[in-house]
Amino acid sequence: MEFRDLKLQYEKYKLEIDSAIQNVISNAQFVGGKVVSELEKQLAEYVGVKHCITCANGTEALSLVLMAWGIGKGDAVFVPDFTFFSTGEVVSFRGATPVFVDVDRDTFNIDVVKLENAIQKTIEEGKLTPKVVIPVDLFGLPANYIEIEKIADKYNLLVLEDGAQGFGGSINGKKACSFGDAATTSFFPAKPLGCYGDGGAIFTNDDELAKLLNSLKVHGKGENKYDNVRVGVNSRLDTVQASVLKVKLKAFTEHEVEDVNRVYRIYNEKLNGVVTTPIIPDGFYSSFAQYTLKLENKEQRDGLQAFLRENGIPSMIYYVKPMHDQEAFKDLDFDESDYEVTNELCNIVLSLPMHPYLADEDIELVSRMVKKYILGT
């Protein structure tokens, strides 16, 4: 059993994917071109925004937006404490200061009450200027943008949606990667929509921002790549990856998001009352990058993971260490009492195999083994 079975997906769409890759090789246009521009158009239409700007990976997508916004030294950027390192990394990379915010225990996403408290505290201290909030759509579930955008408006902050795990999710029908002032996603192979290498994208309705991003991602180009009007970076999605994504986007929109939610519902039916299963608030829809349980304590979590491994079932822990506890951020000042939920989650979460092609018998096996360990039956 695979944790996320990309081989099954490839087998189903082998002819289309192989043909798409061969067309790129035959045409010998490996960077940019029609395939990339077509993909950007399709992605923007799916999300429901005016512009999609593809780039080399999800981390650089975040970094490019912060660069375009001029975020730097003396600026505070608010980031959830329970997430992957890159969301905080890009802030420090730009010379700004990440301010980590605890998360909601039910949704795993940034706690909106604690977010406002962190903004107020930063203003009162007067050392940093609040500039940006980067909510993360963790495990496929969009963050609470209804409240986040209200808070951002109140304090005149920009919102950058980190939709690396959230692509395909929605709130009241509004798609992930359409919230805030700009949004990003990742096409890392294990993401809800993944390519066969690295890739990322930025989404926005801001015409000027889109124009600036298209310049920054190609060495700050002006009219052409030899007319450099600003200092930028080299961050482009290659054409082979774009060709793969075009095929996979069709599958994603036609059935994969629906199929992964079916797996979620079956897991929940079998495991409710046994362990704490994922909670999806009313009006929210998850693309289920991960299906994550909460156990009673670290001992039970680690024991379950070992038991599953003994029975040939893979599982993963996202995340073993809070952002504020990463050595890279050791020079920043933190109060451990501000991160009670994140500290707990790092000890009790466990993600089970989850993908659109997970067979019913595999779901049954995983669920039965979880029950056997927890209940002894």
Buried (B, 14 or more C-beta within 10 A) or exposed (E): BEBBBBEBBBEEBEEBBEEBBEBBEEEEBEEBEEBBEEBBEBBBEBBBBEBBBBBBBBBBBBBBBBBBBEBEEEBBBBBBBBBBBBBBBBBBBBEBBBBBBBBBBBBBBBBBEBBBBBBEEBEEEEEBEBBBBBBBBBBBBBBBBBBBBEBBEEBEBBBBBBBBBBBBBBBEEBBBBBBBBBBBBBBBBBBBBBBBBBBBBBBBBBEEBBEBBBBBBBBBBEEEEEEBEEEBBEBBBBBBBBBBBBBBBBBBBEEBBEBBBBBBEBBBEBBEEBBBBBBBBEEBBBBBBBBBBBBEEEEBBBBBBEBBEEBEBBBBBBBEEBBBBBEEBEEBEBEEEBBEBBBBBBBBBBBBBBBBBBEEEBBEBBBEBBBEBBEEE
